[in-house]
């Protein structure tokens, strides 16, 4: 609660759109501690309150407790419904546990359930990926996040990268996986609204959408990021050091970046472009270099401008969604 108290003036009286418990295993936190946090924040009625959970942690008792707290959205870390892929990813759950976790959550009364699936997993085939998509479509989920496996430095995967790379699907298969998933999910009413996100009945993630449209946010805990007043903040990574600093009533921030208006415009343009609805150009004052890069990307068939003069929007083309990282690097 110490860090929350430091920032109370920043969220008191504000229109809090979402609260997100994630980045680790927040369901291991006792419900009474979650209750204290929510009581302190006082999110308004209708606020989206999400908690991440692994399938093996989900029990009827836990779900009932979370529901009583007012948590109204679950994000369940499924990753895959293929047994071999789950073992490769080091997950503790199996296919049956993943399905049971979603079904139990729905039976308890959670109507807003998100899962995540991965592609580019070592040993994954087009057939096994399609089977995972089919399993997802058969479940009462309202949201799905789809992302490819990236091997980060200083991780267990990084130590085995050379071997794992030989087991991962090639670029052509990876593209087929992505485009096939889009078609299959949309046929089942999970509409793509962002490069990696699909939602049913307009139940898009308010929290993640906030990042993409540049909404200010506060992050609490080790390694947490915040953005407000055109500054980006990051907390220290070490849990031990973080706890000592908070106990001393000091700030755990170890990095602050002042963002110029020009840089913020470029960043926001790139982030907002992730949304399929595109970027309302009337909100941006672009530098000459950015305009020139946009012209080149348009010629390359990666972006296009839609709408009338007053409502022009910059959107990624279908091809551009496949090469978003390249588009982003050209604009940043």
GUGU-551112 format. One record per residue: x, y, z of N, C-alpha, C in turn. Coordinates in steps of 0.05 Angstrom, whole numbers, plus 32768, in hexadecimal, padded with zeros to 4 digits. Layout:
residues N
XYZXYZXYZ;...
//
This chain:
residues 332
80107FE88000800080008000801180198000;802B80168007803C802D800A803F803D7FF0;8043802F7FDA8046803D7FC0802C80497FB7;8016803B7FBB7FFC80477FB47FF780617FC2;7FFF80627FDC7FFB807B7FEB800B80927FE0;8023808C7FD4803380A17FC9802580AF7FB1;801480A07FA3800880AA7F8B7FEA80AF7F8E;7FE080B07FA67FC480B27FAB7FB880CB7F9D;7FC680E17F9D7FBC80FA7F907FB980F77F72;7FC880E47F667FC780E17F497FAE80D27F40;7FA380C17F517F8B80B27F487F7180BA7F58;7F7480C87F6E7F5C80D07F7D7F4C80E47F6C;7F3280DE7F687F2180EF7F597F2380ED7F3B;7F3580DB7F327F3880D77F157F2480C27F0B;7F1F80C27EF17F0E80AE7EE57F1F80957EDF;7F1F80827EF27F2F806A7EEF7F2180577EDC;7F2D80527EC67F2080417EB17F2580237EB6;7F3D801D7EC07F4380017EC57F577FFD7EDB;7F557FE67EE87F697FDD7EFC7F727FC27EF3;7F8C7FBD7EF37F977FA47EE87FAB7F987EFC;7FA47F807F067FB77F717F177FC57F5D7F05;7FDE7F617EFF7FEC7F4F7EEE800A7F537EEE;80177F457EDD80347F457EDC80407F337EF2;80397F197EEF80427F057F03802A7EF37F0B;80277EEE7F2480117EDD7F2D80017EEA7F43;7FF27EFF7F3C7FE37F0E7F507FCE7EFE7F60;7FC67EE77F557FB27ED77F637FBE7EC97F7B;7FD97ECA7F7E7FE57EBF7F967FE37ED37FAD;7FDC7EEB7FA67FD77F007FBA7FBC7EFA7FC8;7FBC7EFA7FE27FA37EF37FF07F8D7F077FE9;7F747EFE7FE77F5D7F0F7FE07F5B7F287FF2;7F617F24800C7F5E7F3B801E7F727F518017;7F8A7F4A800C7F9D7F5E80037F947F6C7FEA;7F887F5D7FD87F7C7F697FC07F667F7C7FC8;7F567F747FDB7F407F857FE57F4A7F9F7FF0;7F607F9F7FFE7F6C7FB7800A7F747FCB7FF4;7F807FBF7FDE7F887FD07FC87F707FDD7FBA;7F5C7FCD7FB57F447FD87FA77F357FEC7FB9;7F357FE77FD37F287FFA7FE57F3780157FE5;7F5180137FE27F61802C7FE27F5D803B7FC8;7F5D802D7FB27F5A803A7F987F3E80447F93;7F2A80357F9D7F0E803C7F997F06803F7F7B;7F0A802A7F6C7F02802C7F4F7EE480307F4D;7EDC80407F397EBF80477F367EAF802F7F2C;7E9680307F2E7E84801C7F237E88801A7F05;7E8B80027EFA7E8F7FFE7EDE7EAC7FFD7ED6;7EBE80027EE97EDB80007EE37EE27FE37EDC;7EF27FE07EC77EFC7FC57EC07F127FBE7ED4;7F0E7FA87EE37F227F9E7EF67F2A7F827EEF;7F437F7F7EE57F4D7F667EDB7F627F5A7EEE;7F627F407EEF7F787F327EFD7F827F1B7EEB;7F9C7F187EE97FA87F027EDB7FA87EE97EEC;7FA57ED27EE07FA57EB97EEF7FAF7EA27EDD;7FBE7E907EE97FC67E787EDB7FB17E627EE0;7FAC7E517ECD7F987E3C7ED07F9A7E2C7EE9;7FB37E257EF27FB67E147F097FAF7E237F23;7FAD7E3D7F237FA67E4C7F3B7F887E507F3E;7F797E4B7F297F5C7E517F2A7F4C7E3B7F38;7F3F7E447F4D7F2D7E327F5C7F137E407F60;7EFF7E317F687EE47E3D7F6C7EE67E517F83;7EF57E4A7F987EF77E5C7FAF7F057E767FA8;7F1A7E747F987F287E8D7F907F177E9E7F7E;7F097E927F6B7EF87EA17F597EE27EAF7F67;7ED67EA27F7A7EC07EAE7F8A7ECA7EC67F99;7EE27EC37FA57EEE7ED97FB47EF47EF17FA2;7EFE7EEC7F8A7F047F017F787EEB7F107F6E;7ED67F007F6A7EBD7F0C7F617EB17F1F7F76;7EB37F167F8F7EA97F277FA57EB87F417FA8;7ED27F417F9F7EE27F597FA17EDB7F6E7F8B;7ECB7F657F777EC47F767F617ED57F737F49;7EE77F5F7F4A7EF77F5A7F327EE57F4E7F1D;7EE47F5B7F057ED07F537EF17EDC7F497ED7;7EF77F457ED67F037F3B7EBE7F1B7F297EC5;7F1D7F127EB87F337EFF7EBD7F447EFD7EA4;7F5E7EFC7EA87F707EF77E927F807EDE7E98;7F797EC87E8B7F837EAD7E927F9A7EA67E7F;7FB17E9F7E8B7FC97E997E7B7FC97E7D7E70;7FBC7E797E597FBA7E5E7E4D7FD27E587E3C;7FDA7E697E2A7FF07E667E177FEB7E527E01;7FE27E3A7E087FDD7E257DF47FCB7E107E00;7FBD7E017DEE7FAD7DEA7DF67FBB7DD07DEE;7FD37DD27DE47FE27DBA7DDC7FF57DB27DF2;7FF47D997DFA80037D907E1180217D937E0D;802B7D8C7DF680487D8E7DF180527DAB7DF2;80427DBD7DE780497DD97DE7804A7DE57E04;80367DDD7E1480367DE67E30804E7DDD7E3F;80577DC57E3A80707DBB7E4680887DCB7E3C;80897DD07E23809F7DDF7E1780A07DFB7E23;80897E077E2980887E217E35808C7E217E53;808E7E0A7E5F80937E087E7C807A7E0E7E8C;80627E0A7E8080497E107E8F80427DF87EA1;80357DFE7EB7802E7DE97ECB80137DDD7EC4;80037DEA7EB47FE87DDF7EAE7FE97DCF7E95;7FD37DBF7E917FD07DB07E787FB77DBA7E6A;7FB07DAE7E547F997DB67E447F7F7DB67E54;7F7B7DA07E627F627D9D7E727F607DB37E87;7F767DB97E957F757DCD7EAA7F6F7DE97E9E;7F7A7DEE7E877F747E087E7A7F577E0B7E73;7F4B7DF67E687F2F7DF77E617F1D7DF97E7A;7F247DE97E8E7F157DE97EA67F157E047EB4;7F2C7E117EB37F2F7E2C7EC07F1C7E407EB4;7F1A7E407E997F087E527E8C7EEB7E4B7E92;7EE47E317E907EC87E297E957EBF7E2F7EB1;7ED17E2A7EC57ECA7E2F7EE17EC77E4D7EE5;7ED87E5D7ED97ED67E7A7EDC7EBB7E847ED2;7EB37E7A7EBB7E997E827EB07E827E787EC1;7E847E607ECC7E6F7E557EDC7E6B7E657EF6;7E817E6F7F017E807E7F7F197E737E9A7F14;7E737EA37EFB7E667EBC7EF57E777ED17EE7;7E907ECB7EE07EA17EDE7ED27E987EDE7EB5;7E8F7EF47EAB7E857EF77E907E9A7F047E7D;7EB07F0D7E887EC57F197E787EDF7F0A7E7D;7EE57EF77E6C7EFC7EE57E6F7F0E7EE77E57;7F277EED7E5C7F3B7EEE7E467F4F7ED87E4A;7F587ECD7E347F6E7EB97E347F847EC37E21;7F9C7EB87E247FB17EBE7E107FBA7EA47E04;7FC17EA67DEA7FCC7E907DDB7FE67E997DCD;7FF77E867DC980117E8C7DBD80157E7D7DA3;80237E897D90802D7E7B7D79804B7E7F7D77;80587E717D6480767E707D6280827E627D7A;80737E4F7D85807D7E3F7D9C808E7E287D90;80A57E227D9C80B67E0C7D9380A67DF27D92;80A77DE47D7B80987DCB7D78807C7DCE7D6F;80737DE77D6D80577DEC7D6580537DE87D47;803D7DDC7D4080367DD97D23801D7DE97D1D;80187DEC7D0480007DFB7CFC7FE77DEC7D06;7FE87DD17D067FD17DC17D0F7FCD7DC47D2D;7FE27DC47D3D7FDF7DC67D5A7FD67DE27D62;7FDF7DF67D527FD67E127D587FB87E157D52;7FB07E0A7D3B7F947E0C7D337F827DFE7D48;7F8C7DE87D547F7D7DDA7D687F7A7DEB7D81;7F8F7DFA7D887F8D7E0D7D9F7F787E237D9A;7F787E2D7D817F647E417D7A7F487E367D7C;7F447E1D7D727F2A7E117D737F217E0D7D90;7F347E057DA27F2D7E017DBE7F257E1C7DCA;7F337E317DC37F2C7E4B7DCE7F107E547DC5;7F0A7E507DAB7EF07E587DA07ED97E497DAD;7EDE7E317DB87EC97E217DC47EC47E297DE1;7ED47E3B7DEC7ED27E437E087EC37E5E7E0B;7EB67E637E227EA87E7C7E267EBA7E937E2D;7ECC7E9A7E1B7EDE7EB17E1F7ED37EC97E10;7EDB7EE07E197ED27EF97E0D7EEA7F087E00;7F027EFF7E057F1A7F0D7DFB7F307EF97DF8;7F417EFE7DE47F597EED7DE07F707EFE7DD7;7F877EFA7DE47FA07F077DDB7FB17EF27DCE;7FBB7EF97DB67FCA7EE67DA67FE67EF27DA1;7FFA7EE57DAA80157EF07DA680297EDA7DA0;803F7EE17D9380537ECE7D8C80697ECD7DA1;80757EB67DA4808A7EB37DB880A37EC37DB0;80AC7ED37DC280C57EE17DBE80D97ED87DD4;80F17ED47DCC81067ECA7DDF81157EE27DEA;81107EE77E03811C7EFF7E1181377EF87E1C;814A7F0B7E1D81647F067E2A81617EFF7E47;81757EF07E5181767EE97E6D815F7ED87E77;81547EC87E65813E7EB57E6D81477E997E67;81387E857E71813E7E697E6C813D7E637E4E;812B7E707E4081297E6C7E2381427E767E15;814C7E8D7E1F81647E997E12817C7E867E13;817E7E777E2881957E647E2B81937E4D7E16;817B7E477E0D81777E327DFA816E7E3C7DDE;81737E567DDA81697E637DC281707E557DA8;818A7E4E7DA681937E427D8C81837E297D86;817F7E187D9A816F7DFF7D9581527E057D90;81477E177DA0812A7E1E7D9E81237E2A7D83;81357E3A7D7881307E477D5E812C7E327D48;813A7E1C7D4A81377E077D35811C7DF97D38;810F7DFC7D4F80F57DEE7D5480DD7E007D4F;80E27E1A7D4C80CC7E2D7D4980C17E2D7D2C;80A87E327D28809D7E347D0D80AB7E4A7CFD;80AE7E457CE380BB7E597CD280A87E717CCE;80B37E867CC180A47E9F7CBD808A7E9B7CAD;808C7E8A7C9980747E857C88805E7E787C98;80657E637CA880517E557CB980467E687CCE;80587E787CDA80507E8B7CEE803B7E9F7CE3;803F7EA87CCB802C7EBB7CBE80117EAD7CBA;80127E947CB17FF97E847CAD7FEA7E817CC8;7FF97E7B7CDD7FED7E787CF87FDE7E927CFF;7FEB7EA87CFC7FDF7EC27D037FC67EC77CF3;7FC87EC57CD97FB17ECC7CC77F9A7EB77CCA;7FA17E9E7CCF7F8D7E8A7CD37F7E7E8F7CED;7F8C7E977D027F807E9D7D1C7F6C7EB47D1A;7F747EC97D0B7F627EE07D077F477ED77CFB;7F497EC77CE57F317EBE7CD87F1F7EAD7CEA;7F2C7E9A7CF87F1D7E877D087F107E957D20;7F1F7EA77D2D7F147EB57D447EFD7EC87D3C;7F017ED67D267EEC7EE87D1D7ED27ED97D15;7ED57EC17D0B7EBE7EB17D047EAE7EAA7D1D;7EBB7EA97D347EAE7EA27D4D7EA77EBA7D5D;7EA87ED27D517E9F7EEA7D5F7EB47EF87D6F;7ECD7EEF7D6E7EE37EFC7D7C7EF17F0E7D67;7EE97F287D677EF17F3A7D537F0D7F467D5A;7F1E7F477D467F387F537D4A7F357F717D4C;7F407F7D7D627F3F7F9A7D657F5A7FA67D68;7F6E7F957D6B7F8A7F9D7D6E7F9B7F877D62;7FB47F8D7D5C7FC57F797D4F7FC47F5E7D5C;7FC47F5D7D767FC67F447D857FAE7F3F7D97;7F987F4D7D937F817F4B7DA67F667F487D97;7F557F377DA37F3B7F317D977F267F327DAD;7F0F7F3D7DA77EFA7F407DBC7EDF7F397DB1;7ECE7F2E7DC37EB37F287DBC7EA07F3F7DC7;7E8C7F467DB77E777F597DC07E837F737DCA;7E997F7C7DBE7EA47F967DC67EB37F957DE0;7EB87F7E7DEC7EC57F7C7E067EE47F7D7E03;7EED7F927DF67F0A7F957DF47F167F9C7E0F;7F307F987E117F3E7F9E7E2A7F407FBC7E2D;7F327FC87E407F347FE47E457F507FEB7E4E;7F5C7FDA7E5F7F767FDF7E6A7F8B7FE07E54;7F8D7FCC7E437FA17FCC7E2E7F9C7FE17E1A;7F837FE77E147F7C7FFC7E017F8780177E0B;7F87801A7E257F9280337E317FAF80377E2A;7FBF80227E297FDB80247E207FDC802E7E03;7FCB80227DF27FCD80277DD67FC380437DCE;7FB1804F7DDE7FA8806A7DD87FB5807F7DE8;7FC880777DF97FD8808A7E087FCC80947E22;7FBA80857E2E7FAE808D7E487FC3808C7E5E;7FC580A07E6F7FD8809F7E857FD280877E98;7FE7807C7EA37FE380657EB57FF880647ECB;7FF180587EE1800380557EF8800880377EFC;802180307F00802880147F05803580127F21;802E7FFD7F3080397FFA7F4B80467FDF7F4E;805C7FDF7F5D806B7FC67F6180857FC57F53;80967FB17F5880B07FAF7F4B80AE7FAE7F2D;80BF7FBC7F1F80C07FBC7F0180A87FCA7EF4;80967FD57F04807E7FE17EF880857FFB7EE9;807780007ED3807980197EC48061802B7EC9;806580457EC7805080587EC88054806D7EB2;803E80797EAA8040808F7E97802C80A57E9E;803580BD7EA4802380D47EA8803480ED7EA7;802781037EA18034811D7E9E804C811C7E8B;8048810D7E75805E810B7E61807881017E6C;807680F07E81808E80E37E8C808880C57E8E;809D80B57E89809B80987E8C80AC80917EA4;80A180817EB680AE80797ECE80B1805A7ECF;80C780517EDC80CA80347EE080D4802F7EFD;80C8801C7F0A80D080147F2580E880017F24;80F77FFF7F39810D7FEC7F3B81037FCF7F38;81147FBD7F2E810B7FA27F29810C7F907F42;811F7F947F5381237F827F6A810C7F857F7E;80FF7F6F7F8580EA7F6F7F9880F57F767FB4;810C7F6B7FBB81187F717FD5811E7F8E7FD9;812B7F9A7FC581317FB77FC681187FC87FC6;81047FBF7FB580EB7FCE7FB480DE7FCF7FCF;80DD7FB87FDD80D07FB77FF780DE7FC9800C;80F97FC9800B81087FD9801E81037FF78019;81027FFE800080FD801A7FF980E180248001;80CD80137FFC80B2801A800480B0801C8022;80BD800A803180BC800B804E80C980258059;80DC802F804980E98048805180D980618047;80C2805C803B80B08071803180BE8082801B;80CF8074800B80DD80817FF580D180787FDA;80D980867FC580CE807F7FAA80DE80677F9F;80D080537F9380DE803C7F8780E680417F6A;80E080597F5F80E6805F7F43810480607F3F;810D80527F2A812A80537F248130805E7F08;811A80657EFA811E80707EDE810780837ED8;810E809A7ECE80FA80AE7EC5810380B87EAA;80F080B87E9780F680C37E7D80E280D97E76;80ED80F17E7180DD81077E6980D981057E4B;80C081057E4280BA81007E2680B181197E18;80C081217E0480BA81397DF5809F81357DE6;8092814B7DDF807981497DD1807C813B7DB6;809381417DA8809881347D8E809A81167D91;80AA810D7DA580AE80F07DAA809380E47DB2;808480F17DC3806A80E67DCC805780E37DB4;805780F67DA2804680F47D8A804D80DB7D7A;806780D77D76807080BF7D67806980A57D75;806E80A47D8F8068808C7D9E804A80867D9E;803A809B7DA2801D80977DA38012808F7D88;801D809A7D73801580927D58801A80747D54;8032806B7D5C8039804F7D588028803C7D69;802380447D82801380337D947FF680327D8A;7FEB804A7D847FCF804C7D7B7FCB803C7D61;7FDF803A7D517FDD802C7D387FD8800E7D3B;7FDE80047D537FD97FE77D597FBB7FE17D57;7FAA7FF57D5D7F8D7FF17D5C7F837FF07D3F;7F727FDD7D387F697FDB7D1D7F587FF37D15;7F4C80017D287F3D80197D227F4F802F7D18;7F69802D7D1D7F7C80407D137F7F80597D24;7F8E806C7D197F9680847D267F87809C7D1B;7F7880AB7D2B7F6C80C47D217F8180D97D1D;7F8780DF7D047F9E80F17CFE7F9A810D7D08;7F8181167D0C7F7C81317D157F8881367D31;7F8E81217D407F9981247D5B7FB781277D5B;7FC481247D437FE181247D427FEC813B7D32;800281457D3B801281597D2C802D814B7D26;803081417D0E804681307D07805E81407CFC;807581377D02808E81437CF88091813B7CDA;80A0814B7CCC80A481467CAF80AF812A7CAA;80C381227CBB80CF81077CB780BB80F17CBB;80A980F47CCE809480E07CD3808180DF7CBB;807A80F67CB1806880F77C99807580EA7C81;808F80EE7C7E809D80E17C68809E80C37C6B;80A280BA7C8480A3809D7C89808780907C85;8072809F7C8C805780957C87805180937C69;805B80A67C5A805880A57C3D8065808C7C31;807D80857C3B808B806D7C32807C80547C3A;807280537C538064803C7C5C804A80387C4D;803D804F7C458025804D7C34802C80427C19;8041804B7C0D804A80407BF3805080227BF5;805B801A7C0B80617FFD7C0F80497FEC7C16;80327FF97C1980197FEA7C1E80167FE17C3B;80237FEF7C4E80227FE77C6A800E7FF77C7A;800980107C727FF580217C7F7FE5802F7C69;7FCD80397C717FBD80487C5F7FAC805C7C6F;7FA280717C617F9180857C6E7F7480807C65;7F62807F7C787F46807B7C727F3580927C7D;7F1D80967C737F0B80AA7C7D7F0D80C47C6E;7EFA80D67C767EF980F17C697F0E81037C75;7F0F811C7C6A7F23812F7C737F2381347C91;7F0B81367C9C7F08813C7CB87F0C81247CCA;7F09810C7CBF7F0B80F47CCF7F1F80E07CC4;7F3580EA7CB97F4980D97CAE7F5680C87CC4;7F5A80AE7CBE7F66809C7CD17F7C808C7CC3;7F93808A7CD07FA9807A7CC67FA6805E7CD1;7FA5804A7CBF7FA2802E7CC87FB7801C7CBB;7FBD80077CC97FCE7FF27CBD7FBE7FE27CA9;7FCA7FDB7C937FBE7FC97C807FC17FAC7C8B;7FB47F997C7E7FB77F7D7C867FD57F757C85;7FE37F7F7C7180007F797C6F800F7F877C85;80067FA07C8C80147FAF7CA180127FA27CBC;7FFC7F947CC17FF97F877CDB800D7F717CDE;80157F657CC8802A7F507CC980467F5B7CCD;80497F757CC780647F817CC980637F9A7CDB;80537F987CF180507FAF7D03806A7FB87D0F;807B7FA57D1680957FAD7D2380A67FBF7D10;80A57FB87CF680B37FC87CE280A77FE37CE0;808C7FE47CDF807E7FFE7CDD808580107CF5;808480047D0D808B80137D2580A7801E7D25;80BA800D7D1C80D680167D1B80DA802D7D08;80CA802E7CF280CC80437CDE80C1805E7CE9;80AD805B7CFB80A080737D0580AC807E7D1F;80B7806D7D2F80C480767D4880DF80837D42;
//
